[in-house]
Amino acid sequence: MLKSTLSILAGAGVLALAGFGIYAYHSPYAVEPPSARPAFDPAQVEQGRILAAAGYCATCHTAAGGAPYAGNFPVTTDFGTIYASNITPDPETGIGNWSKAAFRRAMHEGVDREGRHLFPAFPFDHFTKMTDADVDAVYAYLMTEVAPVQDATQAPTIPFPLNQRILQAGWKLLFVDFGRYTDDPAKSAEWNRGAYLVEGVTHCGACHTPRNKVGAEEKSARFAGASIDAWSAPALTAANPSAVPWTAADFTRYLSTGAGVYHGIAAGPMAPVVHAGLRELPASDLTAIGVYLGDVVGAPEADPAASPAVQASLAAGRPDPAWRADEGERLYATACAACHYNAESIVAERPELGINSATRLDDPSNLIHVILDGVSSAEGTPGVVMPAFRDALSDPQIAAIAAYLRDKRADLAPWTDLETRVAQIRAHQGTH
């Protein structure tokens, strides 16, 4: 009896293994030389350029100092470093000999031309939502407007057996919902357009959704916020700690200009997302994204200037004729108040720090980054800059300013170990 049971179990195991092998296998696509490719419609190429920007393709597929789209940008994961692929039309080291069908498979299924599973550092779990027409437009742009660069992609440093790509088939089976985006008939066309862009090409959840132990987005915590490149990507839900809830109009303004009057600026990893990416989209698409994200937050449209939090922050920031006893307050008055002082109302180019997202997050990293490294002309609102205080203020002084803003201006529970965190981020120079 036992022998019979073991035989059945062994047979079932063999069948399961064979079934997984069949599921995981993808045959290679034939090489398609560029000479066999028809000319692309200029309108399709331009649409592909916009979509490639909105998907931040160049941001992740360009190494520091490297040629655009030539790959080898290091993506650090908990399992090792993965290097972005060369997606220039070079036939030897890039995708120059890929057919349109091979490119679609990579975008929609995470499988390359040769049939190898791609690591999920490439967000195919979002790109699978894109229409064939949009994917084809990106393909047309890459093949037409991007210069071919011969540069072989470095091998990942992921250890065995995790570096075996066939295991990604199991990861996909567990965590990816493949298929194109389908409209929600209960929502407006504008809402659905925003959802299509957010869930697909712009892949907002890739940074703003926490991940589980094996690197998959936690579907139960969608848009709940996460850590990226030593920065905090805030929640895009009602859990966002902002004193003034984000509305559709706030999201649209932020993505259009790189700054929110009541929330802060696009800095750190978010700066290229806005300035080299989303701003290429037409205004109607940015409005649609705002409508969708505003619905995710669920805050009603209201006059933020009348918010008690805004009024309290303005009052707290008015000059006190008494001697400022708190060191952080003194430093703030000397180093920051000249630019960040608002009188009776908030000026868009003068972030009100008591309600700024950076002072209200549970993690002080974003505020520390900006104090240390400032805001360049390529971040936030173009032309409006903030100086870096990395060389002017010590770790204790920066910690004191952060503590003052958190305690006296935001009126929230104090951050702990601020000096240690400042030292860590100072040592992390180059990520901003």
C-alpha positions as CSV (number, residue, x, y, z in Angstrom):
1,M,0.0,0.0,0.0
2,L,2.8,2.4,1.0
3,K,4.7,1.5,-2.1
4,S,1.7,2.2,-4.3
5,T,1.1,5.6,-2.6
6,L,4.7,6.6,-3.1
7,S,4.5,5.6,-6.7
8,I,1.4,7.7,-7.2
9,L,3.0,10.7,-5.5
10,A,6.2,10.3,-7.6
11,G,4.2,10.1,-10.8
12,A,2.2,13.2,-9.8
13,G,5.5,15.0,-9.1
14,V,6.9,14.0,-12.5
15,L,3.7,15.2,-14.2
16,A,3.7,18.5,-12.3
17,L,7.4,19.1,-13.2
18,A,6.7,18.3,-16.8
19,G,3.7,20.6,-16.8
20,F,5.8,23.4,-15.3
21,G,8.5,22.8,-17.9
22,I,5.9,23.1,-20.7
23,Y,4.5,26.3,-19.1
24,A,7.9,27.8,-18.6
25,Y,9.3,27.1,-22.1
26,H,9.1,29.7,-24.8
27,S,10.5,29.1,-28.2
28,P,12.9,31.7,-29.7
29,Y,11.7,34.1,-32.3
30,A,13.6,34.2,-35.6
31,V,16.1,37.0,-36.1
32,E,14.7,39.9,-38.1
33,P,17.4,42.0,-39.8
34,P,16.7,45.7,-40.0
35,S,16.7,45.5,-43.8
36,A,13.5,43.3,-43.6
37,R,11.7,45.9,-41.5
38,P,9.2,48.3,-43.2
39,A,9.4,52.0,-42.6
40,F,7.4,53.3,-39.6
41,D,4.8,56.0,-39.7
42,P,6.2,59.2,-38.2
43,A,3.1,59.7,-36.1
44,Q,3.6,56.2,-34.6
45,V,7.3,57.0,-33.9
46,E,6.3,60.2,-32.1
47,Q,3.7,58.4,-30.0
48,G,6.4,55.8,-29.2
49,R,8.8,58.6,-28.1
50,I,6.2,60.0,-25.7
51,L,5.4,56.6,-24.3
52,A,9.0,55.7,-23.9
53,A,9.5,58.9,-21.9
54,A,6.4,58.2,-19.8
55,G,7.7,54.7,-19.0
56,Y,11.1,56.2,-18.0
57,C,12.8,53.7,-20.4
58,A,15.9,55.8,-20.7
59,T,16.2,56.4,-17.0
60,C,16.6,52.7,-16.3
61,H,18.3,51.6,-19.5
62,T,21.1,54.2,-19.4
63,A,24.2,53.8,-17.2
64,A,25.8,56.9,-15.6
65,G,27.8,58.5,-18.4
66,G,26.6,55.9,-20.9
67,A,24.8,56.3,-24.2
68,P,21.0,56.5,-24.1
69,Y,19.3,53.2,-23.9
70,A,22.5,51.2,-24.1
71,G,21.9,49.5,-20.8
72,N,24.1,48.4,-17.9
73,F,22.3,50.7,-15.4
74,P,22.7,48.7,-12.1
75,V,19.4,47.8,-10.3
76,T,20.2,46.7,-6.8
77,T,17.8,44.1,-5.3
78,D,17.8,42.1,-2.1
79,F,19.2,39.2,-4.1
80,G,22.0,40.9,-6.1
81,T,22.5,43.4,-8.8
82,I,20.7,43.2,-12.2
83,Y,22.0,45.3,-15.1
84,A,19.5,46.8,-17.5
85,S,19.5,45.5,-21.0
86,N,20.8,47.3,-24.1
87,I,17.6,48.3,-25.9
88,T,19.3,50.2,-28.7
89,P,18.8,48.8,-32.3
90,D,22.3,47.3,-32.3
91,P,21.8,43.8,-33.8
92,E,24.6,42.2,-31.8
93,T,24.2,43.5,-28.2
94,G,20.9,45.3,-28.4
95,I,17.4,44.5,-29.9
96,G,18.3,45.4,-33.5
97,N,17.4,41.9,-34.7
98,W,14.2,41.7,-32.7
99,S,10.9,41.5,-34.6
100,K,7.8,43.4,-33.4
101,A,6.4,40.2,-32.1
102,A,9.5,39.5,-30.0
103,F,9.3,43.0,-28.5
104,R,5.7,42.5,-27.7
105,R,6.4,39.3,-25.9
106,A,9.1,41.0,-23.8
107,M,6.8,43.8,-22.8
108,H,3.7,41.7,-22.3
109,E,5.1,38.4,-20.9
110,G,8.7,39.2,-19.7
111,V,10.4,36.8,-22.1
112,D,13.2,37.9,-24.5
113,R,13.6,37.1,-28.2
114,E,15.6,34.0,-27.4
115,G,12.9,32.7,-25.0
116,R,14.6,33.5,-21.7
117,H,12.5,34.8,-18.8
118,L,13.4,38.4,-17.8
119,F,14.0,39.3,-14.2
120,P,11.1,41.3,-12.7
121,A,13.3,44.4,-12.2
122,F,11.9,45.0,-15.7
123,P,8.2,45.9,-14.9
124,F,6.6,43.6,-17.4
125,D,3.9,43.1,-14.7
126,H,2.8,46.6,-15.6
127,F,3.6,46.8,-19.3
128,T,1.4,43.7,-19.8
129,K,-1.5,46.2,-19.4
130,M,-0.4,48.2,-22.5
131,T,-2.2,47.8,-25.8
132,D,-0.5,46.2,-28.8
133,A,-0.6,49.5,-30.6
134,D,1.2,51.4,-27.8
135,V,3.8,48.7,-27.5
136,D,4.3,48.7,-31.2
137,A,4.8,52.5,-31.1
138,V,7.6,52.2,-28.5
139,Y,9.2,49.6,-30.8
140,A,9.0,51.9,-33.7
141,Y,10.6,54.7,-31.8
142,L,13.5,52.6,-30.5
143,M,14.2,51.1,-33.9
144,T,14.0,54.5,-35.7
145,E,15.2,57.3,-33.4
146,V,17.6,55.6,-31.0
147,A,21.2,55.3,-32.1
148,P,22.6,51.7,-32.1
149,V,25.3,51.2,-29.5
150,Q,27.4,48.1,-29.3
151,D,27.7,47.4,-25.5
152,A,27.1,44.0,-24.1
153,T,25.0,43.8,-20.9
154,Q,26.8,42.7,-17.8
155,A,25.7,39.5,-16.1
156,P,23.6,39.8,-12.9
157,T,25.3,39.1,-9.6
158,I,22.4,37.1,-8.3
159,P,23.7,33.8,-6.8
160,F,22.8,30.3,-7.8
161,P,20.1,29.0,-8.0
162,L,18.2,32.3,-8.0
163,N,20.0,33.3,-11.1
164,Q,18.3,30.5,-13.1
165,R,15.8,32.3,-15.3
166,I,13.4,29.4,-15.5
167,L,12.5,30.1,-11.8
168,Q,11.0,33.4,-13.0
169,A,8.2,31.4,-14.6
170,G,7.1,30.3,-11.2
171,W,7.4,33.8,-9.9
172,K,5.1,35.0,-12.7
173,L,2.6,32.2,-12.0
174,L,2.3,33.3,-8.4
175,F,2.4,37.0,-8.7
176,V,1.6,38.4,-12.2
177,D,-1.9,39.0,-13.6
178,F,-1.1,39.0,-17.3
179,G,-3.3,40.7,-19.9
180,R,-4.3,44.0,-21.3
181,Y,-6.1,46.7,-19.3
182,T,-9.9,46.6,-19.5
183,D,-12.0,49.6,-18.8
184,D,-14.2,49.8,-15.7
185,P,-17.7,50.5,-17.1
186,A,-18.7,52.2,-13.9
187,K,-16.0,54.9,-14.3
188,S,-15.6,57.7,-16.8
189,A,-13.5,57.6,-19.9
190,E,-11.1,60.0,-18.3
191,W,-10.7,57.9,-15.2
192,N,-10.1,54.8,-17.3
193,R,-7.5,56.6,-19.3
194,G,-5.7,57.6,-16.1
195,A,-5.9,54.0,-14.8
196,Y,-4.5,52.6,-18.0
197,L,-1.5,54.9,-17.8
198,V,-0.9,54.5,-14.1
199,E,-1.2,50.8,-14.0
200,G,0.5,50.3,-17.3
201,V,3.3,52.3,-19.0
202,T,4.0,54.7,-16.1
203,H,4.1,51.8,-13.6
204,C,3.6,54.0,-10.5
205,G,3.1,51.0,-8.3
206,A,6.6,49.7,-9.0
207,C,8.0,52.4,-6.6
208,H,4.9,53.3,-4.5
209,T,3.8,49.8,-3.6
210,P,5.8,47.8,-1.0
211,R,7.2,44.4,-2.0
212,N,7.2,41.0,-0.3
213,K,10.2,38.9,0.5
214,V,10.6,37.7,-3.1
215,G,10.3,41.1,-4.7
216,A,6.7,41.1,-5.8
217,E,4.3,44.0,-5.2
218,E,2.0,43.4,-2.3
219,K,-1.4,43.6,-3.9
220,S,-3.1,44.0,-0.5
221,A,-1.0,47.2,0.1
222,R,-1.3,48.8,-3.3
223,F,0.2,52.3,-3.4
224,A,0.9,52.1,0.3
225,G,4.4,53.6,-0.1
226,A,7.8,52.1,-0.2
227,S,11.5,52.8,0.0
228,I,13.6,53.4,-3.1
229,D,17.2,54.4,-3.5
230,A,17.4,55.5,0.2
231,W,14.3,57.8,-0.4
232,S,10.8,57.3,0.7
233,A,8.1,57.0,-2.0
234,P,5.0,58.2,-0.1
235,A,1.7,56.4,-0.1
236,L,-0.7,57.4,-3.0
237,T,-3.7,56.6,-0.8
238,A,-5.6,58.2,2.0
239,A,-2.7,56.9,4.2
240,N,-0.4,59.6,2.8
241,P,0.6,61.7,5.9
242,S,0.1,65.0,4.1
243,A,-1.6,67.7,6.1
244,V,-3.6,68.6,3.0
245,P,-5.0,65.6,1.3
246,W,-4.0,65.1,-2.3
247,T,-6.8,65.8,-4.9
248,A,-7.0,65.2,-8.6
249,A,-6.0,68.9,-9.2
250,D,-3.0,68.5,-6.9
251,F,-1.7,65.4,-8.7
252,T,-2.2,67.0,-12.1
253,R,-0.3,70.2,-11.1
254,Y,2.5,68.2,-9.4
255,L,3.0,66.0,-12.5
256,S,2.8,69.0,-14.8
257,T,5.2,71.3,-13.0
258,G,7.2,69.2,-10.7
259,A,5.9,70.9,-7.6
260,G,2.8,71.0,-5.4
261,V,1.8,74.2,-3.6
262,Y,0.8,72.2,-0.5
263,H,2.9,69.1,-0.8
264,G,6.5,69.7,-2.0
265,I,8.6,69.1,-5.1
266,A,9.7,66.2,-7.3
267,A,13.2,65.5,-6.2
268,G,15.5,62.5,-5.9
269,P,14.3,59.5,-7.9
270,M,11.0,61.3,-8.7
271,A,12.6,64.2,-10.5
272,P,13.3,62.4,-13.8
273,V,10.0,60.7,-13.5
274,V,8.3,64.1,-13.9
275,H,10.8,66.2,-15.9
276,A,12.1,63.5,-18.3
277,G,9.0,61.4,-18.3
278,L,5.5,62.3,-17.4
279,R,5.7,65.9,-18.7
280,E,6.0,64.5,-22.2
281,L,2.4,63.3,-22.0
282,P,-0.3,65.6,-23.3
283,A,-2.1,67.7,-20.7
284,S,-5.2,65.6,-21.1
285,D,-3.3,62.5,-20.0
286,L,-1.8,64.2,-17.0
287,T,-5.3,65.4,-16.0
288,A,-6.6,61.8,-16.4
289,I,-3.8,60.5,-14.2
290,G,-4.7,63.1,-11.6
291,V,-8.4,62.0,-11.8
292,Y,-7.5,58.4,-11.2
293,L,-5.0,59.0,-8.4
294,G,-7.3,61.5,-6.8
295,D,-10.0,58.8,-6.7
296,V,-7.5,56.4,-5.2
297,V,-6.9,58.9,-2.4
298,G,-10.6,59.6,-2.1
299,A,-10.3,63.2,-0.9
300,P,-13.0,65.6,-1.9
301,E,-12.0,68.7,-3.9
302,A,-11.8,71.6,-1.4
303,D,-10.0,74.9,-0.9
304,P,-6.7,73.9,0.7
305,A,-5.9,77.5,1.7
306,A,-8.7,77.3,4.2
307,S,-7.4,74.1,5.8
308,P,-6.7,74.4,9.5
309,A,-3.3,72.8,8.9
310,V,-2.3,75.4,6.4
311,Q,-3.4,78.3,8.6
312,A,-1.6,76.8,11.6
313,S,1.6,76.3,9.6
314,L,1.5,79.9,8.4
315,A,1.0,81.2,11.9
316,A,3.8,79.0,13.3
317,G,6.2,80.3,10.7
318,R,5.7,84.0,11.4
319,P,8.8,85.7,13.0
320,D,8.9,85.6,16.8
321,P,10.4,88.7,18.3
322,A,11.5,86.7,21.3
323,W,15.0,85.1,21.2
324,R,14.8,81.7,19.5
325,A,15.8,79.4,22.3
326,D,15.7,76.2,20.2
327,E,18.9,75.5,18.2
328,G,16.9,74.1,15.3
329,E,14.7,77.1,15.2
330,R,17.7,79.5,15.2
331,L,19.3,77.5,12.4
332,Y,16.1,77.5,10.4
333,A,15.7,81.3,10.9
334,T,19.2,81.8,9.6
335,A,19.5,79.3,6.8
336,C,16.0,78.6,5.6
337,A,13.4,81.3,6.5
338,A,14.5,83.8,3.9
339,C,13.1,81.6,1.2
340,H,10.5,79.5,3.1
341,Y,8.7,82.3,4.9
342,N,5.1,82.8,3.8
343,A,3.0,85.6,5.3
344,E,-0.8,85.3,4.9
345,S,-0.9,82.8,2.1
346,I,1.4,80.2,0.5
347,V,3.4,81.1,-2.6
348,A,3.9,78.2,-5.0
349,E,7.7,78.8,-5.2
350,R,8.1,78.9,-1.4
351,P,7.2,75.5,0.0
352,E,5.4,75.8,3.4
353,L,7.5,73.3,5.4
354,G,5.0,72.6,8.1
355,I,2.7,70.9,5.7
356,N,5.3,69.7,3.2
357,S,5.2,65.9,2.5
358,A,8.9,65.6,3.5
359,T,8.2,66.8,7.1
360,R,5.2,64.6,7.5
361,L,6.5,61.2,6.4
362,D,7.3,58.7,9.1
363,D,10.8,58.5,7.5
364,P,12.9,61.7,7.6
365,S,15.1,60.6,4.6
366,N,13.5,62.8,2.0
367,L,13.8,66.0,4.1
368,I,17.4,65.2,4.9
369,H,18.3,64.5,1.3
370,V,16.9,67.9,0.2
371,I,18.7,69.8,3.0
372,L,22.0,68.1,2.2
373,D,21.9,68.3,-1.6
374,G,19.4,71.1,-2.3
375,V,17.1,71.2,-5.4
376,S,18.7,71.6,-8.8
377,S,17.2,73.4,-11.7
378,A,16.3,70.0,-13.2
379,E,14.1,69.2,-10.2
380,G,11.0,70.6,-8.8
381,T,9.8,73.8,-10.6
382,P,12.2,74.6,-13.5
383,G,14.2,77.7,-12.7
384,V,13.6,77.6,-8.9
385,V,16.5,76.2,-7.0
386,M,17.5,75.5,-3.4
387,P,21.1,75.6,-2.3
388,A,22.8,72.5,-0.9
389,F,23.8,72.6,2.8
390,R,26.0,69.5,2.7
391,D,29.2,71.6,3.2
392,A,27.7,74.4,5.2
393,L,25.9,72.5,8.0
394,S,27.1,69.6,10.2
395,D,25.1,66.4,10.9
396,P,23.9,67.7,14.3
397,Q,22.9,71.0,12.8
398,I,20.9,69.4,10.0
399,A,19.3,67.0,12.5
400,A,18.4,70.0,14.6
401,I,16.6,71.7,11.7
402,A,14.8,68.5,10.9
403,A,13.7,68.0,14.5
404,Y,12.5,71.6,14.7
405,L,10.4,71.3,11.6
406,R,8.9,68.0,12.7
407,D,8.1,69.2,16.2
408,K,7.3,72.8,16.0
409,R,6.0,73.2,12.5
410,A,4.4,69.9,11.6
411,D,3.5,69.2,15.2
412,L,4.1,65.4,14.8
413,A,5.8,62.8,16.9
414,P,9.6,63.3,16.8
415,W,11.9,61.3,14.5
416,T,14.4,59.2,16.3
417,D,18.2,58.9,15.6
418,L,18.2,61.9,13.3
419,E,22.0,62.4,13.5
420,T,22.6,58.8,12.6
421,R,20.3,59.0,9.6
422,V,21.9,62.3,8.4
423,A,25.3,60.7,8.5
424,Q,24.0,57.6,6.6
425,I,22.5,59.8,3.9
426,R,25.5,62.0,3.7
427,A,27.6,58.9,3.1
428,H,25.1,57.9,0.4
429,Q,26.2,60.8,-1.7
430,G,25.4,60.6,-5.4
431,T,21.9,59.2,-5.3
432,H,20.3,62.7,-5.5
